[in-house]
Amino acid sequence: MTENVLASDGGALVEEIRAWARDLGFAQLGISDIDLGEHEAYLQRWLAAGYQGEMQWMGDHGTKRSRPEELVPGTCRVLTLRMNYLGDGADPMTVLENPHKAYIARYTLGRDYHKLVRKRLAQLAKRIEQRLGQGHYRAFVDSAPVLERALAERAGLGWIAKNTMLINQDAGSWFFLGEIYTDLPLPVDPPQESKHCGSCQACLDICPTKAFAGPFELDARRCISYLTIEHKGSIDPELRPLMGNRIFGCDDCQLVCPWNKFARSSQEKDFQPRHGLDDSELMTLFSWDEDTWAARTEGSALRRIGYERWLRNLAIALGNAPGSPALVEALQRRASHPSELVREHVHWALSRHGALPS
């Protein structure tokens, strides 16, 4: 029955699926085959260069990341969907340019996207299954070895740009991606055949830590998103002054991208900023005790780094902020923190203000 439906009216079925996806809050859906050979070669070169840093999981699972049928046997198509996440709130550039403020990547200001997007993907998969009466489906949102940007490019949702982000010509790059692996031989969308960055390299030039080894080549070990989120230990003192007031992630390469003039705001209430984190003072956040931090970050991707690294990142930002007696006093209150990691970065910040205890 399924084969007959796909053979006789596959295009109409896909349009029906797209309509369901829009009803569930997705901005776009694309369907691709599973040929990621070019991207597999790129991944192997990137790993060989050591650009993954401590993210050893990027090299785990063998070729399952670039060969969907090895991750989920029987897979022949991948439905890739995107959901806009840019919420209302303080202007990102205004916050970034104020050294007293804490800059937090815009994607994490609301509730953690994993559960919401995964739930919507599951609802879509169930609807397809009910419509066709058969087929296997498995949904992923940053939760498995999946080359999501490669699949999105293959499905025609945009192109992987010089900053290694996926850019859509109608919506910029402020969106989440999710995937449904299936064994249904659905009609595929034409892949993105060319990249539309042209001679622009604003993203490469703006990077505070010069994390790009070249166009389309990110050295995660120097990336502020990696340093503030993935990196668990001491941050290289050479890089600390370059991090400015960025305490969780970094959006610089998106903020300067000309294509983001087409970015669409999210209609999802869960993605709207919570607890004033879109425009908070560094010293206010640094004053939170662990219970306050836990309460204010409940259900947020901020929980990922834990309280210790939260203080580490804030200490660096305070070391980069203009000095004041109140700022020095706030740092000194943490100078004897039980965590060696926190103490190290607090002492560094105090030294930046010429206030190390004698």
Long-range contacts (C-beta under 8 A, 24 or more apart in sequence): 1-132, 1-133, 1-134, 2-132, 2-133, 2-134, 2-135, 2-184, 5-132, 6-184, 6-185, 6-186, 6-187, 10-186, 10-187, 11-187, 13-131, 13-132, 13-186, 14-186, 14-187, 16-131, 17-79, 17-124, 17-128, 17-186, 20-124, 20-127, 20-128, 21-81, 21-124, 24-120, 24-123, 24-124, 25-83, 25-120, 25-267, 25-268, 26-81, 26-82, 26-83, 26-120, 26-124, 27-82, 27-83, 27-84, 27-171, 27-175, 27-264, 28-81, 28-82, 28-157, 28-168, 28-171, 29-79, 29-80, 29-81, 30-79, 30-80, 30-81, 30-152, 30-155, 30-156, 30-157, 30-189, 31-77, 31-78, 31-79, 31-80, 31-155, 31-186, 31-187, 31-188, 31-189, 32-77, 32-78, 32-80, 32-151, 32-154, 32-155, 32-156, 32-188, 32-189, 32-191, 33-76, 33-77, 33-78, 33-154, 33-188, 34-67, 34-68, 34-69, 34-75, 34-76, 34-77, 34-78, 35-154, 36-66, 36-67, 36-68, 36-147, 36-150, 36-151, 36-154, 37-66, 39-66, 39-147, 39-150, 40-66, 40-67, 40-147, 43-147, 46-217, 49-213, 49-219, 50-221, 51-213, 51-217, 51-218, 51-219, 51-220, 51-221, 52-220, 53-220, 53-221, 53-226, 53-230, 53-231, 54-230, 54-231, 54-232, 55-220, 55-226, 55-230, 57-145, 60-145, 61-145, 64-145, 65-145, 65-146, 65-147, 66-147, 66-150, 68-146, 68-151, 68-181, 71-144, 71-145, 71-146, 71-181, 72-136, 72-138, 72-181, 74-136, 74-183, 75-181, 75-182, 75-183, 76-182, 76-183, 76-184, 76-185, 77-181, 77-182, 77-183, 77-184, 77-185, 77-186, 77-188, 78-151, 78-154, 78-155, 78-179, 78-180, 78-181, 78-182, 79-124, 79-155, 79-179, 79-180, 79-182, 79-186, 80-148, 80-151, 80-152, 80-154, 80-155, 80-157, 80-177, 80-178, 80-179, 81-121, 81-124, 81-177, 81-178, 81-179, 81-180, 82-152, 82-157, 82-168, 82-171, 82-175, 82-176, 82-177, 82-178, 83-113, 83-117, 83-120, 83-175, 83-176, 83-178, 83-266, 83-268, 84-171, 84-174, 84-175, 84-263, 84-264, 84-265, 84-266, 84-267, 84-268, 85-110, 85-113, 85-174, 85-175, 85-176, 85-266, 85-268, 85-271, 86-174, 86-263, 86-264, 86-265, 86-266, 86-271, 87-265, 87-266, 87-271, 87-272, 87-273, 87-278, 88-265, 88-272, 88-273, 89-272, 89-273, 89-278, 89-279, 90-273, 90-278, 90-279, 92-251, 92-255, 93-255, 95-278, 95-279, 96-244, 96-245, 96-246, 96-251, 96-252, 96-255, 98-245, 99-244, 99-245, 99-320, 99-321, 99-322, 100-245, 100-281, 100-282, 100-283, 100-321, 100-322, 101-245, 101-279, 101-280, 101-281, 101-282, 102-245, 102-247, 102-277, 102-280, 102-281, 102-282, 102-285, 102-314, 102-317, 103-244, 103-245, 103-246, 103-247, 103-250, 103-251, 104-247, 104-248, 104-249, 104-277, 104-278, 104-280, 104-302, 105-225, 105-248, 105-249, 105-250, 105-251, 106-174, 106-251, 106-278, 107-174, 107-176, 107-249, 107-301, 108-248, 108-249, 108-300, 108-301, 108-302, 109-271, 109-272, 109-273, 109-274, 109-277, 109-278, 110-268, 110-270, 110-271, 110-272, 110-273, 110-274, 110-300, 111-270, 111-271, 111-274, 111-299, 111-300, 112-299, 112-300, 112-301, 112-303, 113-141, 113-176, 113-270, 113-271, 113-301, 114-141, 114-142, 114-143, 114-301, 116-268, 116-270, 117-141, 117-176, 117-178, 118-143, 118-178, 120-178, 121-178, 121-179, 121-180, 124-180, 125-180, 125-182, 128-182, 128-184, 132-184, 135-182, 135-183, 135-184, 136-182, 136-183, 137-180, 137-181, 137-182, 138-180, 138-181, 138-182, 139-178, 139-179, 139-180, 139-181, 140-178, 140-179, 140-180, 140-181, 141-176, 141-177, 141-178, 141-179, 146-179, 148-177, 148-178, 148-179, 149-177, 151-179, 152-177, 153-191, 153-192, 154-191, 154-192, 155-188, 155-189, 155-191, 156-189, 156-190, 156-191, 156-192, 157-192, 158-192, 159-192, 159-194, 159-195, 159-196, 159-197, 160-195, 160-216, 161-195, 161-197, 161-203, 161-216, 161-257, 161-259, 162-197, 162-200, 162-201, 162-203, 162-204, 162-212, 162-215, 162-216, 163-203, 163-204, 163-212, 163-218, 163-253, 163-254, 163-257, 164-216, 164-217, 164-218, 165-253, 165-254, 165-257, 167-196, 167-197, 167-257, 167-259, 168-259, 168-262, 169-196, 169-259, 169-262, 170-262, 171-262, 171-263, 171-264, 172-254, 172-257, 172-259, 172-260, 172-261, 172-262, 172-263, 173-254, 173-257, 173-259, 173-260, 173-263, 174-254, 174-260, 174-263, 174-264, 196-259, 200-258, 202-256, 202-257, 202-258, 203-252, 203-253, 203-254, 203-256, 203-257, 204-253, 206-252, 206-253, 206-255, 206-256, 207-252, 207-253, 208-242, 208-243, 208-244, 208-246, 208-250, 208-252, 209-239, 209-242, 209-243, 223-250, 224-249, 224-250, 224-252, 225-249, 225-250, 228-305, 228-309, 228-313, 229-304, 229-305, 232-309, 233-341, 234-341, 234-344, 234-345, 235-312, 235-316, 235-345, 237-348, 240-316, 240-319, 240-320, 240-345, 240-348, 241-319, 241-320, 241-352, 243-316, 243-317, 243-320, 244-317, 244-320, 245-282, 245-317, 245-320, 245-321, 246-317, 247-282, 247-285, 247-310, 247-313, 247-314, 247-316, 247-317, 248-302, 248-305, 248-310, 248-313, 274-300, 277-302, 282-314, 282-317, 282-318, 282-321, 283-318, 283-326, 283-327, 283-330, 285-310, 285-314, 286-311, 286-314, 286-315, 286-318, 286-330, 286-334, 287-330, 308-339, 308-341, 308-342, 309-341, 311-337, 311-339, 311-342, 311-345, 311-346, 312-341, 312-342, 312-345, 315-342, 315-345, 315-346, 315-348, 315-349, 316-345, 316-348, 316-349, 318-349, 319-345, 319-348, 319-349, 319-350, 319-351, 319-352, 319-353, 320-352, 323-352, 323-353, 323-354, 323-355, 327-353, 328-353, 328-355, 331-355, 332-357
